[in-house]
Amino acid sequence: MTSTAYALSPGEFLRSIAASRDTLGKAQMKLVDVVAEVRALTGEAPYAVIGGLAQILWARKTHTDDLDMALAAGDLTAAHERVARGAAGPRWTLPELPALAHEADHVFEVAHLSFEGSVVDLIAFRDSLFNAEIMNTSRAVPELSGVRFVRPELLLVTQLLRPGPEAALAAVELILARRAKGGMDLAEARTWAERLGRAERLDRALRHADTFALE
């Protein structure tokens, strides 16, 4: 059984988002309201907040300027098409060129949207079982009006799926933070990492976390 302790309390979480937006020169984002708007856009489809905001909740990351939400691929496509044809209303827009409104590779598919200036990335992982597990086991935060977040075990795996040093560092930060807050089910994380071909990256992140812990 994994710990439900957050790295930041919900109140501290919201203050961290506000500070992050200020640092990045972004207008304030009312998370609960934007999530509600995404749910309206997607017809109340199952979802989970992932990415930087989930990292703040579970690992105290301090900087992010967008909302990443996992959805089923069909729900992502339908939402993107509604915005593209103007059926979602004027507050929803697509990014201006040369930025892409839609991207896809062998790991995930992303629809880049904007709601009143707040970047909203809708993401569907190519492995449908993993994608469904993220949403089906997401944790509701009552103090944030029940907004649902990916669990830390699966958040760790999503970091392992991303390329580059920032993702590797995020994985190490998450491991260290969860150790301080009661841990996480690493056996579950390993099962998914192995399924997705990221077991070696998990081992590397654990070794780096051990090195930091010894300093």
Secondary structure, DSSP 8 states (H G I E B T S, - for coil): ------SS-HHHHHHHHHHHHHHTT-----HHHHHHHHHHHTTS---EEEHHHHHHHHH------EEEEE--HHHHHHHHHHHHTTTT-TTEE---TTS-SEEE-SSEEEEEEEETTEEEEEEEESSHHHHHHHHHT-EEEGGGTTEEE--HHHHHHHHHHS-SHHHHHHHHHHHHHHHHTT---HHHHHHHHHHTT-HHHHHHHHHHHHHHHH-
